[in-house]
Amino acid sequence: MWAKTITGNFANVIYGLNANHLTDQVIQRSKRMILDTLGVGLLGTSTEVCHKVTQYSKIYSSDISSTIWGHLDFRLPPLYAAFVNGVAVHSMDFDDTWHPATHPSGAVLPAVIALAEAFPQKKKISGLDLLLAFNVGIEVQGRLLHFSNEARNIPKRFHPPTVVGTMGSAAACAKLLALDQLKCKNALAIAASYAGAPLANAATQTKPLHVGNAAKHGLEAACLASQGLQGNKQILDMESGIGAFYTDYNPQTLPTLQSYPWLLGQQDVAIKRFPAHLGTHWVADAASSVRRKLVESSDNLLPLDKIEKVTLKVPEVKYVNRPSPTSEHEARHSFQFVACSALLDGTMSVQSFTSKNIHRPALQELLYKTQLEHPSDNTPSFESLYCEVSVTLRDNTTISDRCNTFYGHWRKPLKKEDLEKKFQSNASTVLPAEATEGIIETVYNLEKVEDCSVLSRFLSGQSAREPSQKLCFL
């Protein structure tokens, strides 16, 4: 029987979806997302913000514990493992981005991995169980975002993962806990009361907490619902429910379960090549192209003294308009910084955001010459925005290039070998090579893995050569 309310409809779909609904395309795309998210999360464990939340979370203890990624001898209760690992994923703004705009994986994957470890040993969670729960969490986020036209643009008021990410985490954990329809409704209702965080904390150490909290609060909502805690059974139907976050909220029922059309099958994610706001990736590619033209006759050195001004044609996104960034977090949210760095170096990387590179005199000089323009046709949407970079020289010569789609965008996805290189580069900062290779093998075969706890053991840094680490396939 189909539900009479949107909330009931969502609960039925969360409850009713099973592994047979997963298509090959959805499985392959979600495994790419999982591998990328684990890599950026492992790299993120070395950041200052992750160290701070890890120290804070040590005050909690429990008989049940889950892995903290990149730590062999340190575990936390599942809620706080989801929190710390979620913070790590978003600590450098290196995680995937979807359309409508959100970071889908970081709110879900840390929660379901932490929860999977909390099950009794006799109740093994398979890789397919994990894949299904993960995809349910991604699906719920996408469906909620499609209930609003304003959600299709880069956000202005609140950070989307704190709303739809929290709901997605709750749905994923409800699926892994095998909650019935009523408890799924309650999990969504409870999660909604944890949802929301202002965008004003973008470009600060607080922004990564948004994703950590989404993972933690979604897991907590599902656990509370499993204990019978109740909430509003129409939380997705009401203006005062999830509708409170969108001025044009228009909820719709989901497709029927027969041949269910996953949104991930229709819309892939963007996977970043360097750790910064997605909008800056158009800027980097355009600026790198301009540099190649400028240095053709300059022995590969940018003729800085000949540059009169740099003009960036970008959409108007206030929180990524930062002409003088002073910290790594501000630099990651600065059209100007990324353009000037790409002009100077020809490429962007993790090292681009070190204090030394942010404060180097050549970059500061170039920033001073940089200005933004906001053409009326350049809409602030990750689906349609573009960037044009123009460098005007003192002799009035202008060199320009435009990027409509950067490499890594869903229209131009990373090749498998480039995704693997990104993962290996990130993971190798904290894990031995054998554990890194073990994660790659496990993720690529996830739908066949009998017990997904092997993934957590690799994430902690255990060697792939240990007998307990051998993969068991279904």
Disulfide bonds with the S-S distance in Angstrom:
none
